[in-house]
Amino acid sequence: MPTILRTQRASMVAIAAAVASAVVLSACGGSGAPVDRSAANTTASGCVGARTATSQEWVRPLEPAPSPDLPVTVTDVTGQSITISDTSRILALDTYGTLGTTVYALGLGDRLVGRDVSTGVPALVDLPVVTANGHELQAEAILDLDPSVILTDYSIGPLEVQMQLKDAGIPVVILDDHRARDTIGEQIRAVAHALGVDAAGDAVASRVEREISAAEHQVSEMATASPLKGMRMVFLYLRGSAGVFYWFGEGSGADDLIEALGGVDVAKQVELDGYKPINAEGLVTAAPDMFLLMTGGLESVGGVSGLAEMPGVAETRAGTNECVVDMADSQILSFGPQYPATLSALAEAVYGTPAGD
């Protein structure tokens, strides 16, 4: 029986709430540790122009669909025991769209009755969205769907809504919100166990692991053959309408992604842990050659031209060369069954030719 992982991160919802009451651009992004800028002067000189990563395929659902073996009792991340006896009406909600995508991959997509805004599986696009203002759970919308079980985590909130749903008598399983390459298989198995389809979880996790290995091999070959290998990258999380401007560092998931792409995580070099507000000094010190962003985040600041107006951006090589790679919000940091296709698509964008060239 898989153990549902412990929570290790502050949620994106907590980030947004903190930003709402503070001027986020005033904080220093790292420790101020010195950075070897020589790499910035000798690598990635060919990185010019913006690129959008587009996955050529979406995760495939398991066939035939499994039949849940119920009831099942799980211990969630809060230490509570929850018994699930009905999985006919599932809600799987988190900031990254990972949980809904995982339910779909397990072959249970027809049991999903709603989705969060980040669940981008094309087959689920017509499901009602139960989040607002980005990643805010809407209690009334959720209750109207009469779910028989809810899978969620602390990357989404508010917590009061999650408690309200529990008080309404709905089995609510709080899963770990950690997103990383090494936890993908365990996360898939945790979702499968909560829904009574352990064998399906093993099958999907094994398949995804094979796909990840193949994608990593492909990316390694692309990076080795490219003069852009070892490029200095940083992941920016932007929500211009909400005044949210963060960069992601060690332990955020973005570090795993950058490593898999064969890049150098400059946020890690300046000893940034988790996610912090960005500022001009931090960006200039980090000296990135490339910015990685969610497509929605880039659009929220007015695209590449709007990004260039942010303090410090124009003083970096990435800003000067408009070296920007964006990808759909529902894919770039999901670290679920979609990860192999995401990694391959990002590598094509990073090491390929920008559109229009």
N, C-alpha and C positions, 0 to 999 in steps of 0.2 A: 504494500500500500504506500503510494508516494506521499511524502511529507510536503505540505504546502508551505512554501518558503516564507521566511521572516521578511518583514518590511525593512528596507535599508535607506530609503530616500525620502526627502521632503517631497510633497506632491506638487504637480504643476499648478494645482488650484491654490496651494499655499503661496506659491510664487506670485501668481496674479493678484492675490489679496494683498500681499506685502507691497507690491508695486503700486497698487491703487492708492496707497497712503504715503508714498515716498517718491522722491525724484530719483529715478533709477540710474540716471547717467552720472551721478555724483560719486558712486562707489568705485573703488579700485578693483580691477578684475582679477588680480593675482597677488602674489606675495611680494612682488617687486624683485624677485630673484633675477640675476643677470642672465641674459640669453645670448647664446653664440649666434651672432647675426651673419657669420660668414656663409652659412648654408643658404641664407636668403639671397646672397650675392652671386652664388654659383649654381643654383638649381632653379628649375621651373621657369627659365627665361622664355620658353615657348608658350607659356600659359597665358593666352590672351583671348578675351571674349567670354560671354555668358553662355551657359549650356543648361538645358533641362533634361534630367534623366527620366526616361519613360520606360517602365517595365513592359516587356513584350508579352508577358503572360501573368495570369493570376493564379493563386493557389488552387489546386484541384481538390474537390471534395472526395472523401473516401467512398468507394463503391464496392459492394452494396452498402447502404446505410446501416449502421449497427442498431441493435435493439437494446436499449438501456436495461441493465440488471438492477432493479430497484426493490426496496429502498436501499440507500447508501448513507452512511454517516461519515462526515469528514470533520477534521479539526482545521479551522482556518487560521489565518495569520494572527488573529486576535487571541487565539487559544480556545475559542468557543467551539463546541461540537454542534454541528448542524445536520439534521436528517433531511434528505431529499427523497421524496416519494413520488414526485410527478415532474417530468421534464418535457411536458407537452407544450409549454409556453415559456420560452427562455428569453431572458435579457442578459446580455454580456456587455458590460459598459466600462470603458477606461479611456484615458486621454489619447492613447496611441492607436486605438482600433484593433489591438492585438487579440483581445478576448473574443470579440465577435468573429474575427477572421479565423481564430482557432476552432470555435464551435462549427463554423462552416466547413473547415478542413476535415473535421471529424465526421462529416456526413450528416450533421444535424441542422443544417441551415434552414430547412423547412420548418423547424420548431422555433426559430427566432421570430419574435413578434414586434421587435423594435430594434433600434440601433443608436449608437452615439454618432456624433458628427464625423468622427475619424474613421469609422468602419467603411472602407471604400470598395469592398468587394462588389463588382458590377451586378452580380445576381441578387444583391441585397439592397440595391439603391432605392427601391420603392418602399422599403420598410419605414414606418414613421420614426422621426428623429426625436429622442427624448432628452436632448441636451440643448441648452441655449447659451448665448454669450460665450461661445467657444466650448467650454467643457463643464458647464454647470448643470447638474442633474435637476430635472423638473419633476417634482413629486407627483403632481396631478397628472401629468402626461404618462408617467410610469404606471400609476395606479389604474388609470383608464384602460390600460392594456391587459390588466388582470394576469400578471405573470405568475407562473407556478414556481419559478426559481430565478434568482438574480445572482450572477457572477460579476464581481466588481473588485476594485482595489482603491488605494488611497491616492492614486494619481488623479482621481476625479472626486468631485464632491458637490455641495458641501456635506460634511459629516452628518449634519443635522438631518439631511434628507435620507441618508443611508440608515440612520437610526429610526426615522419615521417609517421607512419601508419595513424594517424589522418589527416595529411595534404593530404594523398592520397585519402581522402574521405570515409574511412572505419569507421563505427561507433565503437568506442573503449570505452568500459566501464571499468573504473578503480574502482575495488572493494577494500575493506579493506584487508590488509595483516595480520591482527591479527588472530592467531590460538590459540584457547582455548576451553576447554570442554563446557563452558557456551555459546559460540557463534555459535556452530555448526548448530543449528536449524535456527537461523537468517541468517547465511551465505547461507544455502541451499535455503531459501526463497528469498534471494536477487538475487541469480543466476536465480532462476525460474522466478522471476518477470521480469528480464532483457530479458528473452527469451519468455515472454508472456504465461507462463504456471503456473500461481499462484496456481491453485488447485493442480497441481502435486507437487509443492513445499510444500504445506501444508501436502499432503499425505506422501511424502518421509521424511520430517522433523519429523512428528509424528511417523512414523515407526522407524526411526533411534533413536529417543528419547527412545522408548520402548526397542530397542536393547541395547542401552547404559545402561539403568537401569538394564537390565538382566545381562549384562556383569559385571557391577560394583558389583552386588550382588554375582556373581560367584567369582570374584576376592577377595572380602571381606572374603568369606568363605575359600578360598584357603590360604589367608594371615593369617587368624586367626588360622588355623590348622598347620601352618608352623613355625618352630623355626626361620625362616628368616624374619618374620614380623618385621618391623621397621628398616630394613637394610638401611645403609647410602649410598645413590646413587648420582651419578652425570652424567649428559649428556655431552658427548664430541662431538664437531663437528670438524672433521678432514678432510683435503684435502691435503695429503702429497705432491702431485705433484705441488700444487699451494702454498705450505707453509702456509696453513691456519690451525691454531690450536686454537680453541675456546672452552670455556665451557659455558653452557647456565644456566642462573639463573632465578630469579623471573620475571614473565611476558613474558617469552620466549615461553611458551607452555610446555617446558620440566618439569616445576614445577608442572603443572596440571597432567602430565603423571605420575610423581613420586608419587604424592599424591594418585592418583587413584590406583597405585600398592601397596599402603600401606607402602611406603618407606619414608625415611627422606631425603629431598633435602638439601645436604650439601652446595651447592652453595648459597642457600637462607640463610643458617646459617651464612655464612661469608658476608652476605649482598650484594651479587652480583646481580645487576639489569640488566636484558636483557642478552647480551652476551659480553664476554670480552676475550682477549687473555689469555691463560693459561701459568702458569710457575710452576717450581718445588715447590717454597715456598707456592703458593696458594693451590696446590694439597695436599701437606703434611699437611698443616694447616687444610684443610677441612676433611681429614681422611676418604675417602670413602671406603666402603666395596665392592661396585660394580660400574663398568662403564657401561653406556648405550651408544651405538653408532649406527650410520648408517652402514650397511654392506659395502657400497662403501667406507666410510671413514676409516673403519678398514682395508680394503684391501689396501687402498692408502698408509698406513704406514707400510705395510708388515705383516699384521695380528697381532695376539696376541704377537708374539715375537718382532715384530717391535714396537708395542705399549710400551712394557716393556723397550725399549731403550730411550723413551722420558724422559726428565728430570723430576724427582720426582715420576714417575709412580711406579718404583720398591720400593720406600720407603712408599708406601701405602699398606694397607691390600688388597685392590682390585688388585693391581699389583702383590704383593707377591703370592696371591692365584690364579692369573689369572682369577679372577671373572669378566667376561665380558659377556654382553648380547648385541648382535647386531641384527638388523632387516633391511629389505629392505628400501632403501632411500625413496621409493615411499609410504611407509606405516607409518613409525614410528612417524612422526610428522605432518601427513596430517590433522588431526582433521576435517575430513569430513565424508561422509557416511560410509567410511571404518573403522572409529574409533572403533566401538564395536568389530569387529573381531581383530583389532590390539591390543586392550587392553587385550582380552582373550588370544591371542597368546603370548603376552609379559608375562602375568602372568604364563602361562604354562612354559615358559623358565626360569623365575625368581625363581619359587617355585618347578620346576621339577628337574630331574636329568640330569646333563650335558651329552652330547653325549659321548659314549665310557666308561661311568661308569657302 
